[in-house]
Amino acid sequence: MLYGGFTESRREKINFTHNEISVKGMRAVEIFSRTKKLDSFPPQIVLELLHFGNKFCCEEMKSACDSHLSSLVCNLDDALILIEYGLEEMAYLLVASCLQVFLRELPRSLYNSDVMKLLCGPDARERLNKVGHASFTLYYFLSQVAMEEDMKSNTTVMLLERLGECAEEGWQKQLALHQLGCVMLERKEFKDAQHWFEAATEAGHSYSLVGIARSKYKRGHKYVAYKQTSSLIGDHKPLGWMYQERSLYCNGKEKMMDLNSATELDPTLSYPYKYRAVVLVEENKIGAAISEINKIIGFKVSPDCLELRAWFSILLEDYEGALKDIRALLTLDPNYMMYHGKVHGEYMVELLRKHVQQWSQADCWMQLYDRWSSVDDIGSLAVVHQMLANDPGRSLLRFRQSLLLLRLNCQKAAMRSLRLARNHSSSEHERLVYEGWILYDTGHREEALAKAEESISIQRSFEAFFLKAYALADTILDSESSSYVIQLLEEALRCPSDGLRKGQALNNLGSVYVDCDKLDLAADCYVNALNIRHTRAHQGLARVYHLKNQRKAAYDEMTKLIEKARNNASAYEKRSEYCERDMARSDLSMATQLDPLRTYPYRYRAAVLMDDHKEAEAIAELTKAITFKPDLQLLHLRAAFYDSMGNSLSTIRDCEAALCLDPNHADTLELHKKAQDRVNDSLQTK
């Protein structure tokens, strides 16, 4: 009766088929109009109501159905069915819920043809756009995941094409075109790559000039590529990656000079280290080659660098060292293919195992204890990998693996290990702990605490108490909260665990005692941790000595850590706080040499230069680090320096960059306002 010329009202029987709603559906319409509730209806009836509400502009009904159906989307199958209804009826919430499921199931959902048809089909963008979900952000996220999974895949190309279609602002268009060029380059479709890079350059993306040069080089135009890259270096402020790129198009001394310049400007680029190491091997200087590759592995662990060092070790017949590196790289990437993608890493493990001493599981625990104590994270990873080969379902080992990977800043691999720990949990209370760590590491602190408490309610365990204490301590603690954290750590220490974890708990307990100004109790904790070979406790004990005005003892304690730890850049940095300026400079120079990514040394040196009224040099010191690591503290400090020099525009620029990293950073917000006010006052005066 609501559709057409109301001719149905003259009939004894009314046919609802033209309205595409069943009799049950019409009854539901009547019930909803009275109760405004949908809980009693099955999903199919609610879908009919959604269609009815959309067709006859019943906004209240449509909105209620949209909300109700969105709450029913639980898995990928549900999402694939319901999203079609949502798109047809323009149900915003329902489509959003289905997209959320697709995102939660990444990267697996990218391999589902139905999902990709919905996202990348001929009319996909238009359909999603009608519901308000065809955003640049959505396709950017999807394309990034696709590139990480398989940069050469057709899925990646299709998502990037949709990304370009969704681009509204200039920078978005530039990014989409540039990334398409990168993908085509990876697919060895060099002509298409050049086309996309040229399009990106025309749109204003200067970085794509390098893509054009690389594409031309791949098409056989080496000299043209060299000239184009040289022009880029001449027209812009030189950066490390520019010299690295140009090195690809020259040979001999010129190539080496470019690579040295690249490292000087950006010590985080790995290719120059690898090339220099290979050159040294060709000169039969294998020890020097290993030293060269160690420079990058010391602060930036990657499978390709570990593989290279493994081959060098094989040349020296150091099969144990080679096996260690291959086990470590397989921890980072279990599917890693060595020898230009021809040999699986596991095959190399089997070959090398025949040439090294075989360890029992008990031997492995002893080796792990030794390596953990000497802060040899790569060696520890290798031992854990071997232990997992013998006992693949051991969740405890997966958890230890995740801790080591976090120490090496390999977050993605760490999360994979943590999820495997959860999946292989042998008990409910253990699973809850690992779920708690997953939540904590993804920023869900309160939920992590709830998991820890639930685990404790089932069974008191070291890891559950430790997780709860760790999550609670990750805030500014008052005296009452600190006492509670201390109590939790003491409970953890009463539970069974091994020395590796108990050493960490004692170290954390000492840190809380220091914050509470209970220095003697803190010292006891650190000494007890050292007694069970928790080497990092030297740093805590040094802090206690420093707070007791025993600076020499603090310095000596940090020296012990430097002598024991395999990875000791942070120890040099910390020791610099306990010595005179010249010695501090020396320690900080060593810290930068070992790990250029540590920002404190740059900030310290810049502050000293400012104190000496060498403003330009101070700015240059900070700029050196910001070039390859745009860190919040570095940007804020440089902004403050510019402000003190009266350079308001540069102050505003650095503040805005810093606020991109942390929009709520109070000091930067205040500095930005101050500089902006000064600029505004200046304009008004003019």
C-alpha positions as CSV (number, residue, x, y, z in Angstrom):
1,M,0.0,0.0,0.0
2,L,3.0,2.3,0.5
3,Y,4.1,1.6,-3.0
4,G,2.4,2.5,-6.3
5,G,-1.1,3.9,-6.8
6,F,-2.6,2.2,-3.7
7,T,-4.7,0.0,-6.0
8,E,-4.1,-2.9,-3.6
9,S,-6.5,-1.5,-1.1
10,R,-9.5,-2.4,-3.4
11,R,-8.5,-6.1,-3.3
12,E,-9.4,-8.8,-0.8
13,K,-5.8,-10.2,-1.0
14,I,-2.9,-7.8,-1.1
15,N,0.3,-9.0,-2.9
16,F,3.4,-7.7,-1.3
17,T,5.8,-9.2,-3.8
18,H,6.3,-5.9,-5.6
19,N,7.5,-4.4,-2.3
20,E,10.1,-7.1,-1.9
21,I,9.0,-7.9,1.6
22,S,7.5,-11.0,3.1
23,V,4.4,-11.2,5.3
24,K,6.6,-11.9,8.2
25,G,8.6,-8.8,7.3
26,M,5.4,-6.7,7.2
27,R,4.5,-8.0,10.6
28,A,7.9,-7.1,11.8
29,V,7.4,-3.5,10.4
30,E,4.3,-3.2,12.5
31,I,5.9,-4.6,15.6
32,F,8.9,-2.3,15.3
33,S,6.7,0.7,14.7
34,R,5.2,0.0,18.2
35,T,8.2,-1.3,20.2
36,K,11.2,0.2,18.4
37,K,13.0,-3.1,19.1
38,L,14.7,-5.6,16.8
39,D,16.0,-8.2,19.3
40,S,13.2,-10.7,18.7
41,F,13.7,-10.9,14.9
42,P,16.1,-13.2,13.1
43,P,18.8,-11.6,10.9
44,Q,16.9,-12.3,7.6
45,I,13.9,-10.4,8.8
46,V,16.1,-7.5,10.0
47,L,17.6,-7.4,6.5
48,E,14.1,-7.1,5.1
49,L,13.4,-4.3,7.5
50,L,16.6,-2.6,6.4
51,H,15.5,-2.8,2.8
52,F,12.0,-1.6,3.7
53,G,13.3,1.3,5.7
54,N,15.8,2.4,3.0
55,K,13.2,2.1,0.2
56,F,10.5,4.1,2.0
57,C,12.8,6.6,3.8
58,C,12.0,5.3,7.2
59,E,15.2,6.7,8.7
60,E,14.6,5.5,12.3
61,M,14.0,2.0,11.1
62,K,16.9,2.0,8.8
63,S,19.3,3.3,11.5
64,A,18.1,0.7,14.0
65,C,18.5,-2.1,11.5
66,D,21.9,-0.8,10.5
67,S,23.1,-0.7,14.1
68,H,21.7,-4.1,14.9
69,L,23.1,-5.9,11.9
70,S,26.5,-4.3,12.5
71,S,26.7,-6.0,15.9
72,L,26.1,-9.4,14.3
73,V,29.3,-9.3,12.1
74,C,31.6,-11.8,13.8
75,N,33.8,-13.4,11.1
76,L,34.9,-13.2,7.5
77,D,32.0,-15.3,6.2
78,D,29.5,-13.1,7.9
79,A,31.2,-10.0,6.6
80,L,31.2,-11.2,3.0
81,I,27.5,-11.9,3.2
82,L,26.3,-8.8,5.0
83,I,28.5,-6.2,3.3
84,E,26.5,-6.8,0.1
85,Y,23.3,-5.9,1.9
86,G,25.0,-2.9,3.5
87,L,26.3,-1.6,0.2
88,E,23.0,-2.1,-1.5
89,E,21.0,-0.3,1.2
90,M,23.7,2.2,2.0
91,A,24.0,1.1,5.6
92,Y,27.1,2.9,6.9
93,L,27.6,1.0,10.2
94,L,27.0,-2.4,8.7
95,V,29.6,-1.8,6.0
96,A,32.0,-0.3,8.5
97,S,31.7,-3.5,10.7
98,C,32.3,-5.7,7.7
99,L,35.4,-3.7,6.7
100,Q,36.7,-3.9,10.3
101,V,36.5,-7.7,10.0
102,F,38.5,-7.6,6.7
103,L,41.1,-5.4,8.5
104,R,41.3,-7.7,11.5
105,E,41.8,-10.7,9.3
106,L,44.7,-9.0,7.4
107,P,46.9,-10.2,5.7
108,R,44.8,-13.4,5.3
109,S,41.8,-11.5,3.9
110,L,43.9,-10.2,1.0
111,Y,44.1,-13.7,-0.3
112,N,40.3,-14.0,-0.4
113,S,39.1,-13.4,-3.9
114,D,35.6,-12.2,-2.7
115,V,37.2,-9.6,-0.4
116,M,39.4,-8.3,-3.2
117,K,36.5,-8.1,-5.6
118,L,34.7,-6.0,-3.0
119,L,37.7,-3.7,-2.5
120,C,39.2,-3.6,-6.0
121,G,36.4,-4.6,-8.5
122,P,35.5,-2.3,-11.3
123,D,32.7,-0.5,-9.3
124,A,34.3,-1.1,-5.8
125,R,35.3,2.4,-5.2
126,E,32.0,3.9,-6.4
127,R,30.0,1.5,-4.2
128,L,32.1,2.1,-1.1
129,N,32.1,5.8,-1.8
130,K,28.3,5.9,-1.7
131,V,28.4,4.6,1.8
132,G,31.3,7.0,2.8
133,H,34.0,4.3,3.1
134,A,36.1,4.7,0.0
135,S,38.8,6.7,1.8
136,F,42.4,7.3,0.9
137,T,43.3,6.2,4.4
138,L,41.6,2.8,4.0
139,Y,43.4,2.0,0.7
140,Y,46.7,3.4,2.0
141,F,46.6,1.0,4.9
142,L,45.5,-2.0,2.7
143,S,48.2,-1.2,0.1
144,Q,50.9,-1.0,2.8
145,V,49.9,-4.5,4.2
146,A,49.9,-5.8,0.6
147,M,53.3,-4.5,-0.1
148,E,54.7,-6.0,3.0
149,E,53.2,-9.4,2.1
150,D,54.1,-9.4,-1.6
151,M,55.2,-6.3,-3.3
152,K,55.0,-7.9,-6.8
153,S,51.4,-9.2,-6.5
154,N,48.5,-8.1,-8.6
155,T,46.6,-7.4,-5.4
156,T,49.2,-4.8,-4.5
157,V,48.9,-3.2,-7.9
158,M,45.1,-3.1,-7.7
159,L,45.0,-1.6,-4.2
160,L,47.5,1.1,-5.3
161,E,45.4,1.9,-8.3
162,R,42.4,2.4,-6.0
163,L,44.6,4.4,-3.7
164,G,45.3,6.8,-6.6
165,E,41.6,7.0,-7.4
166,C,40.9,8.0,-3.8
167,A,43.6,10.7,-3.7
168,E,42.1,14.2,-3.4
169,E,45.1,16.2,-2.2
170,G,48.3,16.7,-4.2
171,W,50.5,14.8,-1.8
172,Q,48.2,11.8,-1.8
173,K,48.4,11.6,-5.6
174,Q,52.1,11.9,-5.5
175,L,52.4,9.1,-3.0
176,A,50.1,6.7,-4.9
177,L,51.9,7.3,-8.2
178,H,55.3,6.9,-6.6
179,Q,54.4,3.7,-4.9
180,L,53.0,2.3,-8.1
181,G,56.4,3.1,-9.7
182,C,58.1,1.2,-6.8
183,V,55.9,-1.9,-7.3
184,M,56.5,-1.9,-11.0
185,L,60.2,-1.6,-10.5
186,E,60.0,-4.6,-8.2
187,R,58.0,-6.5,-10.8
188,K,60.8,-5.7,-13.3
189,E,58.3,-3.9,-15.5
190,F,60.7,-1.0,-15.9
191,K,58.9,0.9,-18.7
192,D,55.7,1.1,-16.6
193,A,57.8,2.0,-13.5
194,Q,59.3,4.9,-15.4
195,H,55.9,6.0,-16.5
196,W,54.5,6.1,-12.9
197,F,57.6,7.8,-11.6
198,E,57.4,10.4,-14.3
199,A,53.7,11.0,-13.4
200,A,54.6,11.3,-9.7
201,T,57.4,13.8,-10.6
202,E,55.0,15.9,-12.7
203,A,52.6,15.9,-9.7
204,G,55.4,17.4,-7.7
205,H,57.1,14.4,-6.0
206,S,60.8,15.2,-6.2
207,Y,61.8,11.8,-4.7
208,S,60.4,10.1,-7.8
209,L,63.3,11.6,-9.8
210,V,65.4,8.8,-8.3
211,G,62.8,6.3,-9.4
212,I,63.1,7.6,-13.0
213,A,66.9,7.2,-12.8
214,R,66.6,3.7,-11.4
215,S,64.1,2.7,-14.2
216,K,66.4,4.1,-16.9
217,Y,69.4,2.3,-15.4
218,K,67.4,-1.0,-15.5
219,R,66.6,-0.3,-19.1
220,G,70.3,0.0,-19.9
221,H,70.8,3.8,-19.6
222,K,73.4,3.8,-16.9
223,Y,75.1,7.1,-17.8
224,V,71.7,8.9,-18.0
225,A,70.8,7.6,-14.6
226,Y,74.2,8.8,-13.2
227,K,73.7,12.3,-14.6
228,Q,70.1,12.5,-13.3
229,T,71.2,11.5,-9.8
230,S,74.1,13.9,-9.8
231,S,71.7,16.6,-10.8
232,L,69.5,15.7,-7.9
233,I,72.5,16.0,-5.5
234,G,73.4,19.3,-7.0
235,D,69.9,20.8,-6.8
236,H,69.1,19.7,-3.3
237,K,70.7,19.4,0.1
238,P,72.7,16.2,-0.2
239,L,71.4,13.2,1.8
240,G,72.8,9.8,2.4
241,W,70.4,7.9,0.2
242,M,71.2,10.2,-2.7
243,Y,74.9,9.2,-2.6
244,Q,73.9,5.6,-2.1
245,E,71.7,5.7,-5.2
246,R,74.4,7.3,-7.3
247,S,76.9,4.7,-6.3
248,L,74.8,2.1,-8.2
249,Y,75.7,3.9,-11.4
250,C,79.5,4.2,-11.1
251,N,82.5,1.9,-10.2
252,G,85.8,1.8,-8.4
253,K,87.0,4.6,-6.3
254,E,84.1,6.9,-7.3
255,K,81.6,4.2,-6.1
256,M,83.4,3.8,-2.8
257,M,83.5,7.6,-2.2
258,D,79.8,7.8,-2.8
259,L,79.1,5.0,-0.3
260,N,81.4,6.5,2.3
261,S,79.5,9.8,1.9
262,A,76.2,7.9,2.2
263,T,77.4,6.4,5.5
264,E,78.7,9.7,6.8
265,L,75.3,11.4,6.1
266,D,73.1,8.5,7.1
267,P,74.8,5.7,9.1
268,T,71.6,3.7,9.1
269,L,71.8,2.7,5.4
270,S,72.8,-0.9,5.3
271,Y,73.9,-1.2,1.6
272,P,77.2,0.7,2.0
273,Y,78.3,-1.6,4.8
274,K,77.4,-4.7,2.8
275,Y,79.2,-3.5,-0.3
276,R,82.4,-2.6,1.6
277,A,82.3,-5.9,3.4
278,V,82.1,-7.8,0.1
279,V,84.9,-5.8,-1.3
280,L,87.0,-6.7,1.7
281,V,86.2,-10.4,1.2
282,E,87.3,-10.1,-2.5
283,E,90.6,-8.8,-1.1
284,N,90.8,-11.8,1.2
285,K,90.3,-9.6,4.3
286,I,87.5,-11.7,5.8
287,G,88.1,-10.6,9.4
288,A,87.8,-7.0,8.3
289,A,84.7,-7.8,6.3
290,I,83.0,-9.3,9.4
291,S,84.0,-6.2,11.4
292,E,82.4,-4.0,8.7
293,I,79.1,-5.9,8.6
294,N,79.1,-6.0,12.5
295,K,78.9,-2.2,12.5
296,I,75.4,-2.3,11.0
297,I,74.2,-5.5,12.8
298,G,75.2,-3.9,16.1
299,F,72.2,-1.5,15.9
300,K,70.1,-2.6,13.0
301,V,69.5,-6.4,12.7
302,S,68.2,-7.6,9.4
303,P,68.1,-11.1,7.7
304,D,70.2,-10.0,4.7
305,C,73.1,-8.7,6.9
306,L,73.0,-11.8,9.1
307,E,73.1,-14.0,5.9
308,L,76.1,-12.1,4.6
309,R,77.9,-12.5,7.9
310,A,77.0,-16.2,7.9
311,W,78.7,-16.7,4.5
312,F,81.8,-14.9,5.8
313,S,81.9,-17.2,8.8
314,I,81.7,-20.2,6.5
315,L,84.7,-18.9,4.6
316,L,86.6,-18.9,7.9
317,E,85.2,-22.4,8.6
318,D,83.5,-20.9,11.7
319,Y,80.4,-23.1,11.2
320,E,79.1,-22.4,14.7
321,G,79.1,-18.7,14.0
322,A,77.4,-19.2,10.7
323,L,74.8,-21.5,12.2
324,K,74.1,-18.9,14.9
325,D,73.4,-16.2,12.4
326,I,71.2,-18.4,10.2
327,R,69.2,-19.5,13.2
328,A,68.8,-15.8,14.2
329,L,67.7,-14.7,10.7
330,L,65.2,-17.6,10.6
331,T,63.7,-16.2,13.8
332,L,63.3,-12.9,12.1
333,D,61.9,-14.4,8.9
334,P,61.0,-18.2,9.2
335,N,60.6,-18.4,5.4
336,Y,63.9,-16.7,4.5
337,M,65.5,-18.0,1.3
338,M,69.3,-17.7,1.2
339,Y,71.7,-17.6,-1.7
340,H,69.7,-15.2,-3.9
341,G,66.4,-16.9,-3.0
342,K,67.6,-20.4,-4.0
343,V,68.2,-22.2,-0.7
344,H,65.9,-22.2,2.3
345,G,67.5,-21.2,5.6
346,E,66.4,-24.5,7.3
347,Y,68.3,-26.5,4.7
348,M,71.5,-24.6,5.6
349,V,70.9,-25.3,9.2
350,E,70.8,-29.0,8.5
351,L,74.0,-28.8,6.5
352,L,75.9,-26.9,9.2
353,R,74.6,-28.9,12.1
354,K,76.8,-31.8,11.0
355,H,79.9,-29.6,11.6
356,V,79.2,-28.3,15.1
357,Q,78.8,-29.8,18.5
358,Q,75.4,-31.1,19.3
359,W,73.6,-29.8,22.4
360,S,71.0,-31.4,24.5
361,Q,68.1,-29.3,25.8
362,A,69.9,-29.0,29.1
363,D,73.0,-27.8,27.3
364,C,70.8,-25.3,25.4
365,W,69.5,-23.8,28.7
366,M,73.0,-23.3,29.9
367,Q,74.0,-21.7,26.7
368,L,71.0,-19.5,26.8
369,Y,71.8,-18.4,30.3
370,D,75.4,-17.5,29.3
371,R,74.3,-15.5,26.2
372,W,71.5,-13.8,28.0
373,S,73.9,-12.8,30.8
374,S,76.4,-11.4,28.3
375,V,73.6,-9.4,26.6
376,D,74.2,-11.3,23.4
377,D,70.8,-11.1,21.9
378,I,71.6,-12.6,18.6
379,G,73.3,-15.5,20.2
380,S,70.4,-16.0,22.6
381,L,67.9,-16.0,19.6
382,A,70.0,-18.7,18.0
383,V,69.9,-20.9,21.1
384,V,66.1,-20.4,21.5
385,H,65.6,-21.3,17.8
386,Q,67.5,-24.6,18.4
387,M,65.5,-25.3,21.5
388,L,62.2,-24.7,19.6
389,A,63.4,-27.1,16.9
390,N,63.6,-29.8,19.6
391,D,60.4,-28.7,21.3
392,P,58.3,-26.6,18.8
393,G,55.2,-26.4,21.1
394,R,56.9,-24.8,24.1
395,S,55.1,-21.5,24.6
396,L,57.7,-20.4,27.2
397,L,60.4,-20.4,24.6
398,R,58.2,-18.5,22.2
399,F,57.7,-15.9,24.9
400,R,61.5,-15.6,25.5
401,Q,62.0,-15.3,21.8
402,S,59.6,-12.3,21.7
403,L,61.4,-10.6,24.5
404,L,64.7,-10.9,22.7
405,L,63.2,-9.6,19.4
406,L,61.8,-6.6,21.2
407,R,65.3,-5.8,22.6
408,L,66.5,-5.9,19.0
409,N,63.7,-3.6,17.9
410,C,62.1,-6.3,15.7
411,Q,58.5,-5.5,16.8
412,K,56.7,-7.4,14.0
413,A,58.7,-10.6,14.6
414,A,58.3,-10.2,18.3
415,M,54.5,-10.0,18.0
416,R,54.5,-13.1,15.8
417,S,56.4,-15.0,18.5
418,L,54.1,-13.7,21.2
419,R,51.0,-14.9,19.3
420,L,52.6,-18.3,18.8
421,A,53.3,-18.4,22.5
422,R,49.6,-17.8,23.1
423,N,48.5,-20.3,20.5
424,H,50.8,-23.0,22.1
425,S,49.8,-22.3,25.7
426,S,49.3,-25.5,27.7
427,S,46.9,-23.9,30.2
428,E,44.3,-21.2,30.5
429,H,46.3,-19.0,33.0
430,E,49.4,-19.1,30.8
431,R,47.3,-18.1,27.7
432,L,45.8,-15.2,29.6
433,V,49.3,-13.9,30.4
434,Y,50.4,-13.9,26.8
435,E,47.2,-12.3,25.7
436,G,47.9,-9.7,28.3
437,W,51.3,-9.0,26.8
438,I,49.8,-8.8,23.3
439,L,47.3,-6.2,24.6
440,Y,50.0,-4.3,26.5
441,D,52.3,-4.1,23.5
442,T,49.5,-2.8,21.3
443,G,48.6,0.0,23.7
444,H,45.7,-1.6,25.6
445,R,47.1,-1.3,29.1
446,E,43.8,-1.6,31.1
447,E,42.8,-4.7,29.2
448,A,46.3,-6.2,29.8
449,L,45.8,-5.6,33.5
450,A,42.5,-7.4,33.4
451,K,44.1,-10.4,31.7
452,A,46.8,-10.5,34.4
453,E,44.3,-10.4,37.2
454,E,42.2,-13.1,35.6
455,S,45.3,-15.3,35.2
456,I,46.2,-14.8,38.9
457,S,42.6,-15.7,39.9
458,I,43.2,-19.1,38.2
459,Q,46.7,-19.7,39.3
460,R,49.4,-17.6,40.9
461,S,52.4,-17.4,38.6
462,F,55.5,-15.4,38.2
463,E,54.6,-14.2,34.7
464,A,51.1,-13.0,35.7
465,F,52.3,-11.0,38.7
466,F,55.2,-9.6,36.6
467,L,52.8,-8.5,33.8
468,K,50.5,-6.8,36.3
469,A,53.4,-5.0,38.0
470,Y,55.0,-4.0,34.7
471,A,51.7,-2.6,33.3
472,L,51.0,-0.7,36.6
473,A,54.5,0.7,36.7
474,D,54.1,2.2,33.2
475,T,52.6,5.4,34.7
476,I,53.7,8.1,37.1
477,L,53.4,6.3,40.4
478,D,52.5,7.8,43.7
479,S,53.7,6.3,47.0
480,E,50.6,4.0,47.3
481,S,50.8,2.7,43.7
482,S,54.6,2.2,44.1
483,S,54.0,0.1,47.2
484,Y,51.5,-2.0,45.3
485,V,53.9,-2.6,42.5
486,I,56.6,-3.6,45.0
487,Q,54.2,-6.1,46.5
488,L,53.4,-7.5,43.1
489,L,57.0,-8.0,42.2
490,E,57.7,-9.6,45.6
491,E,54.8,-12.0,44.9
492,A,56.3,-12.8,41.5
493,L,59.6,-13.6,43.1
494,R,58.0,-16.0,45.4
495,C,56.6,-18.0,42.4
496,P,58.7,-20.6,40.6
497,S,60.7,-19.3,37.6
498,D,64.2,-19.4,36.3
499,G,67.1,-17.0,37.0
500,L,66.7,-15.1,33.7
501,R,63.2,-13.9,34.6
502,K,63.9,-13.5,38.3
503,G,66.8,-11.3,37.5
504,Q,64.6,-9.1,35.5
505,A,62.0,-8.9,38.3
506,L,64.8,-8.0,40.8
507,N,66.0,-5.3,38.4
508,N,62.5,-3.8,38.1
509,L,62.0,-4.0,41.8
510,G,65.2,-2.1,42.4
511,S,64.1,0.6,39.9
512,V,60.8,1.1,41.9
513,Y,62.8,1.3,45.1
514,V,65.0,4.0,43.6
515,D,61.9,6.0,42.5
516,C,60.7,5.7,46.2
517,D,64.1,6.9,47.4
518,K,64.8,3.6,49.2
519,L,68.3,3.4,47.9
520,D,69.6,0.6,50.2
521,L,66.7,-1.7,49.3
522,A,67.3,-0.9,45.7
523,A,71.0,-1.7,46.0
524,D,70.1,-5.1,47.6
525,C,67.9,-5.9,44.7
526,Y,70.5,-5.1,42.1
527,V,73.2,-7.1,43.9
528,N,70.9,-10.1,44.2
529,A,70.1,-9.7,40.4
530,L,73.9,-9.6,39.7
531,N,74.3,-12.7,41.8
532,I,72.1,-14.6,39.4
533,R,74.0,-13.0,36.5
534,H,71.5,-10.4,35.4
535,T,74.1,-8.2,33.9
536,R,71.9,-5.2,33.2
537,A,71.6,-4.7,37.0
538,H,75.0,-3.0,36.9
539,Q,73.2,0.0,35.4
540,G,70.7,0.2,38.2
541,L,73.4,-0.2,40.8
542,A,75.4,2.6,39.2
543,R,72.3,4.8,39.4
544,V,72.1,4.1,43.2
545,Y,75.8,5.0,43.6
546,H,75.2,8.2,41.7
547,L,72.2,9.2,43.9
548,K,74.4,8.5,46.9
549,N,77.0,11.0,45.4
550,Q,79.4,8.1,44.8
551,R,80.2,9.1,41.3
552,K,83.4,7.1,40.9
553,A,81.6,3.9,42.0
554,A,78.8,4.6,39.5
555,Y,81.4,5.0,36.8
556,D,83.1,1.8,37.7
557,E,79.8,-0.1,37.8
558,M,79.0,1.0,34.3
559,T,82.5,0.0,33.2
560,K,81.8,-3.5,34.4
561,L,78.6,-3.6,32.3
562,I,80.6,-2.4,29.2
563,E,83.1,-5.2,29.7
564,K,80.5,-7.9,30.1
565,A,77.8,-6.9,27.6
566,R,78.1,-7.8,23.9
567,N,75.7,-5.0,23.0
568,N,76.9,-2.0,25.0
569,A,76.1,1.2,23.2
570,S,73.5,2.1,25.9
571,A,76.1,1.4,28.6
572,Y,78.6,3.9,27.1
573,E,75.8,6.4,26.9
574,K,74.8,5.9,30.5
575,R,78.4,6.0,31.8
576,S,78.8,9.4,30.3
577,E,76.5,10.8,33.0
578,Y,79.0,9.7,35.7
579,C,82.2,11.4,34.4
580,E,83.8,14.7,33.4
581,R,82.9,16.5,30.2
582,D,85.9,15.2,28.1
583,M,85.3,11.6,29.2
584,A,81.6,12.0,28.6
585,R,82.2,13.2,25.1
586,S,84.4,10.2,24.5
587,D,81.8,7.8,25.8
588,L,79.0,9.4,23.8
589,S,81.1,9.3,20.6
590,M,81.5,5.6,21.2
591,A,77.8,5.2,21.8
592,T,77.1,7.0,18.5
593,Q,79.6,4.9,16.7
594,L,78.1,1.7,18.0
595,D,74.5,2.8,17.6
596,P,73.8,6.0,15.6
597,L,70.1,5.7,16.3
598,R,70.5,6.7,19.9
599,T,69.5,10.3,20.2
600,Y,70.9,11.4,23.6
601,P,74.5,11.8,22.4
602,Y,73.4,14.2,19.7
603,R,71.3,16.2,22.2
604,Y,74.2,16.3,24.7
605,R,76.7,17.5,22.1
606,A,74.4,20.1,20.8
607,A,73.6,21.4,24.3
608,V,77.4,21.7,25.0
609,L,77.9,23.6,21.7
610,M,75.0,26.0,22.6
611,D,76.6,26.6,26.0
612,D,79.8,27.5,24.2
613,H,77.7,30.0,22.0
614,K,78.3,27.9,18.9
615,E,74.7,28.0,17.7
616,A,75.3,27.0,14.1
617,E,77.3,24.0,15.1
618,A,74.7,23.0,17.7
619,I,72.0,23.2,15.0
620,A,74.2,21.1,12.6
621,E,74.7,18.4,15.3
622,L,71.0,18.0,15.7
623,T,70.3,18.2,12.0
624,K,72.8,15.4,11.4
625,A,70.6,13.0,13.5
626,I,67.2,14.4,12.4
627,T,68.1,13.7,8.8
628,F,67.9,10.0,9.3
629,K,65.8,9.9,12.5
630,P,63.2,12.6,13.0
631,D,62.9,12.1,16.7
632,L,60.4,14.2,18.9
633,Q,63.1,15.2,21.4
634,L,65.6,16.2,18.7
635,L,63.0,18.3,16.8
636,H,61.8,20.0,20.0
637,L,65.4,20.8,21.0
638,R,66.2,22.2,17.6
639,A,63.0,24.3,17.7
640,A,64.1,25.6,21.1
641,F,67.5,26.5,19.7
642,Y,66.0,28.3,16.8
643,D,63.7,30.1,19.2
644,S,66.6,31.3,21.3
645,M,68.2,32.6,18.1
646,G,65.1,34.5,17.2
647,N,64.4,32.4,14.1
648,S,60.6,32.0,14.6
649,L,59.8,30.5,11.2
650,S,62.3,27.6,11.7
651,T,60.9,27.2,15.2
652,I,57.4,26.8,13.9
653,R,58.5,24.4,11.3
654,D,60.3,22.1,13.8
655,C,57.4,22.4,16.3
656,E,54.9,21.3,13.6
657,A,57.1,18.4,12.6
658,A,57.4,17.4,16.3
659,L,53.7,17.7,16.8
660,C,53.1,15.3,13.9
661,L,54.9,12.7,16.1
662,D,53.0,13.7,19.3
663,P,50.2,16.2,18.9
664,N,49.8,16.5,22.7
665,H,53.4,17.3,23.6
666,A,52.9,20.1,26.0
667,D,56.3,21.8,25.8
668,T,56.2,21.8,22.0
669,L,52.7,23.2,21.9
670,E,53.8,26.0,24.2
671,L,56.9,26.7,22.1
672,H,54.8,26.7,18.9
673,K,52.3,29.1,20.3
674,K,55.0,31.5,21.5
675,A,56.7,31.5,18.1
676,Q,53.4,31.9,16.2
677,D,52.4,34.8,18.4
678,R,55.8,36.5,17.7
679,V,55.3,36.0,13.9
680,N,51.7,37.4,14.2
681,D,52.9,40.4,16.1
682,S,55.6,41.1,13.6
683,L,53.0,41.0,10.7
684,Q,50.7,43.3,12.5
685,T,53.6,45.8,13.1
686,K,54.3,45.8,9.4
